[in-house]
Amino acid sequence: MKKKYVTLDKKWKEILFAASGFGPNLLMILMGAFFTDAINPVALPNGSYQAISTACFILPAIFPTLWAVSKIFDGIVDIPLAALTDTLKTKWGKRRPPIAICFIPMVVSYMFCWIPIFGEGDTHQLGNTIWIVSWALVFFSTYTMSLIAFYGSLSNVCSTDNQRLRVSSFKSFFDTITYCLVYALVPLLLDIMEIHIDKFVILLLPIMATMLIPLFMIKEGDKFEAKAIKEGYDITPLKEEEKVGIVESLKLTFTNRPFLRWCAVNCCSFFGLQMFLVAMNAMITGGMGMNGVEMAILNTCAFAPVPLMLYLFNKLKARKGLRFAYQTCLLSFAFCILTFVINNRIIMGDNNKTLQLIIGAIGGVVGSWAIGSFFMMPYLIPAQISSVEEKLSGKNHSAMYFAAQAFTTSIVSAVASGIVYENIKMYFINKKLEIVYANNAIEAALKMSTTESNVYNLGTLLVPVIVSVFCFVGFLLAFKMPKHYSAEEVSKEIGLEKEYNENKDLFKQEKLTLYEEESILVNVALWGLSGSIFGFIWQYLVISSVDKFNKVKNKNLHFIISLVIPLYYGITAHKLNKKIVDKQRSLGYNVKDLSVLHLILGLCCLNVISLIIMQKQLNNLLKDLECQN
């Protein structure tokens, strides 16, 4: 029997592949967070380094519309680009060439967006507007083409549902890091380095190179196929793929009920998330009157727990289903976002920074439960749907699902950030509830015959309310989604139930394993990012894993005592390692007993080192036990 070729055959390859979009995503998120306020700093305090200068470089009357049009164009162009990468036939394959071709134009166009070459002054605003929008069109197109080709490869490079979930989780992990950097670290760095945002962006351009990783990891094309066949691998699915034209691909995509139901929910959450991310800096610095350090504290509370929350989200998903887990995320985000209203200066005043930080920190931690899932779900669900469809029908047009998703979210993004936010941020309000349209707070104060300190930006007040409403609508729409998005559910929804029943063996390896390995690298990263808090969860996971094959008496009691008395972990680790060694020896392996080492490490408060060593032993044992099943 021929071997099945697995591209991502090692955990480090899964992690590296998931990191491919890190650079472009970081700079795209940075653009979404800072760009429109940087070129039109009406909602920012005077002298902010988040602005290119104090001047407005674009025409406020027409830029929001043109910016929205560019985002809609980005969504529309996704469709033919996806069809191109789905049907492309070259000797290098169909996913790698688009990434290679688009890379340099993507970097150059992004740089030019941040350089309004016509300079400051009202007479130059029209020229800058046309210049920026033109280069934005190039950037959005090349960025999207690169990412669609990358996302489209997921259904091929991942062999099982579990692997897709892991890669999606790793990608969400890297997305979380990008958001932590952009929203928690960048504002602080701008103040410390005393550098304006446009100069800072240019320094970050080399990080775009992570987009080149798939060129070396995606295995496709004539050369690969010849080598794989020669080495005895089964690559039959590659040969049996049915070519799907753009019309048929569109029909399959936009009549796919599980996908459309997801898109409806995703549009609601994306509308809220996009508006929140675009307005967040203005809401914190302008609306709440906080500086870069205070902003970094709040954003750290929101983004630092995300890796841990994402880990717990996956555990909840496994127990209660994907739909339920995501609905809890929508509700938590709807709640946390309202803290921005409470913390606004018009309600809280100007001298309550401590209370603002406490409320904001609580809201941030609550919201962190949702943020990680917002990153993961748009990657996971289209890949799962397209994988099931490909296996049962032989039609591989996975990039079209991502393109269709990008099309809907581009329209939503255009409305949320380009039309709604860019217009409502031009309105100001005072405590008498008088509302005026103005180019800045000084002009608004003159119109209201008051001082600048008594004028508040209305947009920073309205954004949290709008976001909360859309998240709640998404929560209600989610009841229409399949509970798990399993292969069985998806096949039934798309009319391939008969094919699924006849080919269940295609999905047999995707069933949840009894003994599931943990990624040491990911767990160590979670331990570090959570300030060692994840170590306690890691301890419980180790205890539970050992309990599956060698009963641990009073396991919960041992865990609770180790929480209260950290040194007690050494005793627990000693007992656990004894059980692991006994099981390994019963299977015929001659292994060293490191129980005393674990006792010493625990007593020396070096629990994380003990956990790393024990997890390595445990993974080896679990792999052997799984093979026996």
FIPAVO-233358 format. One record per residue (C-alpha): residue in three letters; x, y, z. Coordinates in steps of 0.1 Angstrom, whole numbers, plus 2048, in hexadecimal, padded with zeros to 3 digits. Example, Ala and Ser with C-alpha at 12.3 -4.5 7.8 and 13.67 -1.06 7.14 Angstrom:
! FIPAVO-233358
Ala87B7D384E/Ser8897F5847/
END
This chain:
! FIPAVO-233358
Met800800800/Lys80E8227F6/Lys81683C811/Lys80085B813/Tyr81587A80F/Val81189282C/Thr8208B5827/Leu81E8C184B/Asp82B8A185A/Lys83B8B2878/Lys82D8CA892/Trp8488E488A/Lys83D8E4866/Glu81A8EB870/Ile825908886/Leu83C91686B/Phe821913850/Ala808924866/Ala82194186B/Ser822948845/Gly809965847/Phe818975866/Gly82B991855/Pro81099C83C/Asn7F5998856/Leu8099AD86F/Leu80C9CA857/Met7E89C684B/Ile7DB9C786F/Leu7F29E5875/Met7E39F7857/Gly7C09EF863/Ala7C89FC886/Phe7DBA1C87E/Phe7D9A25859/Thr7B9A3A855/Asp7BFA4C876/Ala7E3A5286C/Ile7DAA6484C/Asn7BCA7685C/Pro7C3A7A881/Val7A3A8B88A/Ala79BA718A6/Leu7BEA718B4/Pro7CDA898CE/Asn7E4AA48C0/Gly808A998BC/Ser800A748BC/Tyr81BA5E8AC/Gln7FFA4889E/Ala7FAA63884/Ile812A6B867/Ser810A90872/Thr7F5AA787F/Ala7E9AAD85C/Cys7CDA9C849/Phe7DBA8D829/Ile7BBA83818/Leu799A9280F/Pro782A8882C/Ala764A8D815/Ile76DA727FC/Phe788A5C80B/Pro770A46820/Thr75DA3E801/Leu77CA377EC/Trp78BA22808/Ala76BA0E80A/Val76CA097E5/Ser78F9FC7E6/Lys7869E3801/Ile7689D87ED/Phe77E9D47CF/Asp7959BF7E4/Gly7789A87EB/Ile76C9A77C7/Val78E99F7B9/Asp7929827D1/Ile77996E7BC/Pro78C96D79B/Leu7AE96A7AE/Ala7A194C7C1/Ala79493C7A1/Leu7B7942792/Thr7C99317AE/Asp7B09147B0/Thr7B390C78B/Leu7D7917784/Lys7ED8FC774/Thr812901774/Lys8308EB779/Trp8358FD79A/Gly8118F57A6/Lys7F490D7AB/Arg7F991C7CD/Arg81E9277CD/Pro82093C7AD/Pro8069567B8/Ile81995B7D9/Ala83A95F7C7/Ile82C9787AD/Cys81898D7C6/Phe8339917E1/Ile8479AE7D4/Pro8299C37C8/Met8199BD7EA/Val8379CB7FD/Val83C9E97E6/Ser8179F37E5/Tyr8149F180B/Met832A0880F/Phe824A227F7/Cys802A23809/Trp814A32827/Ile826A4C813/Pro80EA69808/Ile827A777EF/Phe813A977E8/Gly81AAA480B/Glu804AB8824/Gly7EBAD381C/Asp7C7AD4810/Thr7D2AD87EC/His7E4AB77ED/Gln7C8AA27FD/Leu7B9A977DC/Gly7DAA8B7CE/Asn7E2A787EE/Thr7C0A687EE/Ile7C4A5B7CB/Trp7E7A507D1/Ile7DFA3D7F1/Val7BFA2C7E3/Ser7D1A217C4/Trp7EEA107D6/Ala7D5A027EF/Leu7C39F07D2/Val7E49E07C8/Phe7ED9D67EB/Phe7CB9C77F3/Ser7CB9B37D3/Thr7EE9A57D7/Tyr7EA99F7FC/Thr7C998D7F7/Met7D79787DA/Ser7F496D7F0/Leu7DF96480E/Ile7C49527F9/Ala7DE93C7E9/Phe7EC93580C/Tyr7CA92E81B/Gly7C09197FD/Ser7DD902803/Leu7D08F9826/Ser7B88DE81A/Asn7D48CD808/Val7F28D0820/Cys7DD8C583E/Ser7D28A083D/Thr7B88A0859/Asp79F8B586B/Asn7B48B588A/Gln7D38C1877/Arg7BE8DD867/Leu7B38E788A/Arg7D68E7897/Val7E38FC87A/Ser7C691387D/Ser7CD9168A2/Phe7F291D89C/Lys7E8937882/Ser7D194789C/Phe7EE9468B4/Phe80495B89C/Asp7E6972895/Thr7E39788BA/Ile8089818BB/Thr80399A89F/Tyr7E69AA8B1/Cys7F99AC8D1/Leu8169BD8BF/Val8009D58AC/Tyr7E89E08C7/Ala7FD9DB8E7/Leu8219E18DC/Val8209F88BE/Pro810A168D0/Leu829A138EC/Leu846A108D3/Leu83BA2F8C0/Asp83BA438E0/Ile85CA358ED/Met86EA388CC/Glu85DA598C4/Ile857A4E8A0/His839A5488B/Ile825A3687E/Asp82FA3A85A/Lys854A37862/Phe84EA1A879/Val83BA0785E/Ile858A09845/Leu86E9F985F/Leu8579DB861/Leu8559D483C/Pro86F9B783C/Ile8589A2852/Met84299D833/Ala85B982829/Thr84896883E/Met830966820/Leu84B95480D/Ile84A936825/Pro82F923811/Leu8459247F2/Phe85C90B804/Met8418F7816/Ile8258F17FE/Lys82D8D27EB/Glu81E8D37C8/Gly8278D47A3/Asp8368BC78A/Lys8588B979C/Phe8488B07BD/Glu82F8977AE/Ala84B88579C/Lys8608837BB/Ala8438777D1/Ile83985C7B8/Lys85D8507B6/Glu85F84E7DC/Gly83F8397DD/Tyr8268527EA/Asp8018527E1/Ile7F98737D1/Thr7DA8677BF/Pro7C38837CB/Leu7DA89C7BA/Lys7D588A799/Glu7AF88579D/Glu7A78A97A5/Glu78A8B6790/Lys78F8D8780/Val7758F178D/Gly76D90F777/Ile766931786/Val74092F780/Glu73D90D78F/Ser7549177AC/Leu73E9357B4/Lys71F9207B2/Leu72D9057CA/Thr7399207E2/Phe71B9367E4/Thr7029197E6/Asn716908802/Arg6FF90C820/Pro71890583C/Phe72F91F82C/Leu713939827/Arg70893584B/Trp72B93A857/Cys72F959840/Ala710969850/Val71E965873/Asn74196F868/Cys73598F858/Cys72599A878/Ser74399288D/Phe75B9A0873/Phe7479C0871/Gly74A9C5896/Leu76E9BA898/Gln77A9CF87B/Met7699EF888/Phe7779E88AA/Leu79B9E389E/Val79AA01887/Ala78CA188A3/Met79EA088C1/Asn7BCA208C2/Ala7A5A3E8BF/Met78DA308DA/Ile7AAA2B8F2/Thr7C0A4A8EC/Gly7A4A628E2/Gly785A548F2/Met795A49912/Gly7B2A62913/Met7CDA48919/Asn7F1A4990F/Gly806A2E8FE/Val810A1C91E/Glu7ECA1A92B/Met7E0A0F908/Ala7FB9F4909/Ile7EE9E892B/Leu7CA9E591E/Asn7D49D48FD/Thr7EA9BC910/Cys7CC9B2926/Ala7B89AC906/Phe7D299A8F0/Ala7EA989908/Pro7D196F915/Val7C69668F1/Pro7DD9488EC/Leu7D093990D/Met7AC942904/Leu7B19328E2/Tyr7BD9128F2/Leu79F911909/Phe7899198EB/Asn7958FA8DA/Lys78E8E58F9/Leu76A8F48FC/Lys7658EE8D6/Ala76E8C98DB/Arg7558C58F7/Lys7388DC8ED/Gly73C8E18C8/Leu74A8FC8B2/Arg72A9108B0/Phe7259128D6/Ala74991C8DB/Tyr7479388C1/Gln7269458CF/Thr73694A8F1/Cys75195E8E0/Leu7389758CF/Leu72797C8F0/Ser747982903/Phe75299B8E9/Ala7319AD8E8/Phe7349B190E/Cys7589BC910/Ile7569D68F4/Leu73C9EA908/Thr7589F2922/Phe765A0B908/Val744A1F90D/Ile747A1E932/Asn76BA29931/Asn766A46919/Arg76FA68927/Ile74CA75922/Ile740A5C93C/Met75EA54951/Gly76EA77951/Asp793A8094E/Asn7A1A76970/Asn797A52975/Lys7B3A40964/Thr7B6A2497E/Leu791A1B97C/Gln793A1D956/Leu7B1A05956/Ile79F9ED96D/Ile77F9EC958/Gly7939EB938/Ala7A89CE944/Ile78A9BA94E/Gly7799C092D/Gly7999B791B/Val79D99692C/Val77898D925/Gly77C998901/Ser79C9838FD/Trp7869648FD/Ala77796F8DC/Ile79597E8CA/Gly7A895D8C4/Ser78A94C8B5/Phe78496A89E/Phe7A696388F/Met7A293D88D/Met77F937880/Pro78294885E/Tyr7A0932857/Leu792912865/Ile76E910857/Pro774916832/Ala7918FE833/Gln77C8E3843/Ile75F8E782B/Ser7758E780C/Ser7888C8819/Val7688B481D/Glu75B8BF7FB/Glu77C8B77EA/Lys77E8947F9/Leu75A88B7F0/Ser75689C7CE/Gly77A89F7C2/Lys7758C57BD/Asn7908DA7CC/His7888FF7CC/Ser7929077F0/Ala79F92A7E7/Met77D9347DB/Tyr76F92F7FE/Phe78994680C/Ala78395F7F0/Ala75D95F7F6/Gln76396481B/Ala77B980813/Phe76298F7FB/Thr747991816/Thr75E99D831/Ser76D9B7819/Ile74B9C6814/Val7459C5839/Ser7679D4840/Ala7619F0826/Val7409F9837/Ala74D9F685B/Ser76EA07858/Gly76CA1B838/Ile749A29839/Val73AA2685C/Tyr759A2E872/Glu769A4785B/Asn749A5B85B/Ile73EA5887F/Lys760A6288C/Met75BA8487C/Tyr73FA8C895/Phe744A9A8B8/Ile72EA9C8D6/Asn72EAAE8F8/Lys71DAA6919/Lys6FFABB90E/Leu6FBAA18F2/Glu701ABB8D7/Ile70FAAB8B8/Val724ABC89C/Tyr738AB187E/Ala75BABE87F/Asn77EAB7871/Asn78DAB6894/Ala785ABC8B9/Ile790AE18B7/Glu778AE889B/Ala75CAD58AE/Ala763AEA8CD/Leu75FB0A8BA/Lys73EAFF8AB/Met731AF68CE/Ser73FB158DE/Thr752B018F8/Thr776AF68FF/Glu787AD88EE/Ser788AC590F/Asn761AC4910/Val75FAB58ED/Tyr75EA8F8E7/Asn761A7B8C7/Leu73FA6B8C1/Gly74EA4F8AC/Thr761A408CA/Leu740A3E8DD/Leu72BA2F8C1/Val744A148B5/Pro7429FE8D4/Val71C9FE8D3/Ile71B9F58AE/Val7349D98B3/Ser7209CA8D0/Val7009CA8BC/Phe7109B889E/Cys72199E8B5/Phe6FF9968C4/Val6EF9938A2/Gly70B97B899/Phe7049678B8/Leu6E09628AD/Leu6E9959889/Ala70293F896/Phe6E59288A1/Lys6E192087C/Met70591387A/Pro70D8ED87C/Lys7178E489F/His73A8D6897/Tyr7408DB872/Ser74A8B7871/Ala74E8A4850/Glu72D892856/Glu71A8B385C/Val72A8C583F/Ser7248A9827/Lys7008A7830/Glu6FB8CD82C/Ile70B8CE80A/Gly6F98B07FC/Leu7168977FD/Glu70888181A/Lys706862803/Glu72B8677F9/Tyr73586B81D/Asn72484B828/Glu73583980B/Asn757847813/Lys75984A839/Asp77B83B838/Leu78885B829/Phe78186C84B/Lys789850863/Gln7AB85F86B/Glu79A880874/Lys788872892/Leu79487F8B3/Thr7AF86A8C2/Leu7AD85C8E5/Tyr7D08668ED/Glu7D78898E0/Glu7FB8978E0/Glu8028BA8EC/Ser8198D28D9/Ile8358DA8F1/Leu83F8F98DD/Val81C9078DE/Asn8188FF903/Val83891190C/Ala82D92F8F7/Leu80C92F909/Trp81E92D92A/Gly83494B922/Leu818961913/Ser80195A930/Gly81B96394A/Ser81E93E955/Ile7F893B95C/Phe7F5921941/Gly80D90B955/Phe7F190296C/Ile7DB8F794F/Trp7F88E4941/Gln7FC8D1962/Tyr7D88C6961/Leu7DB8BB93C/Val7F98A5946/Ile7E6896963/Ser7C788F94E/Ser7DD87F932/Val7EE86894B/Asp7CC85F95A/Lys7C0852939/Phe7D9834939/Asn7E283295E/Lys7C883D977/Val7D385A98D/Lys7C18599AE/Asn7B387A9BA/Lys7C188C99C/Asn7AC8AB9A1/Leu7B78AD9C6/His7DC8AB9BB/Phe7D68C69A2/Ile7C58DD9BA/Ile7E08D99D5/Ser7FB8E19BB/Leu7E89019B3/Val7E790B9D7/Ile80A8FE9DF/Pro81F9019C0/Leu83B8EC9CF/Tyr8238CF9D2/Tyr8268CC9AC/Gly8478BA9B1/Ile83689E9C4/Thr81B89B9AA/Ala83489C98D/His84888099E/Lys82986A9A0/Leu81E87297C/Asn84086A96E/Lys840848980/Lys82083F96F/Ile82D84A94D/Val84D835952/Asp83981795E/Lys82381893F/Gln84081C927/Arg8527FF937/Ser8327E9935/Leu8337F090F/Gly8577E390D/Tyr86A80390D/Asn88A807921/Val88782B92E/Lys89783F94A/Asp884847969/Leu88686D96C/Ser86D86F989/Val88787D9A2/Leu891898988/His86C8A3986/Leu86B8A49AC/Ile88A8BA9AE/Leu87D8D1992/Gly85C8D59A4/Leu86C8DD9C5/Cys8828F79B3/Cys8639079A4/Leu86F8FE981/Asn84E8EE978/Val84E8F9954/Ile86F8E594E/Ser85F8C795E/Leu8408CB949/Ile8558CD929/Ile8688AD931/Met84989A93C/Gln8348A691E/Lys84F898907/Gln84E876919/Leu828877918/Asn82687F8F3/Asn83C8628EB/Leu82784B900/Leu8068588F3/Lys8128538CF/Asp81A82E8D7/Leu7F88298E8/Glu7E68398CB/Cys7F78228B2/Gln7EB8048C6/Asn7C78108C4/
END
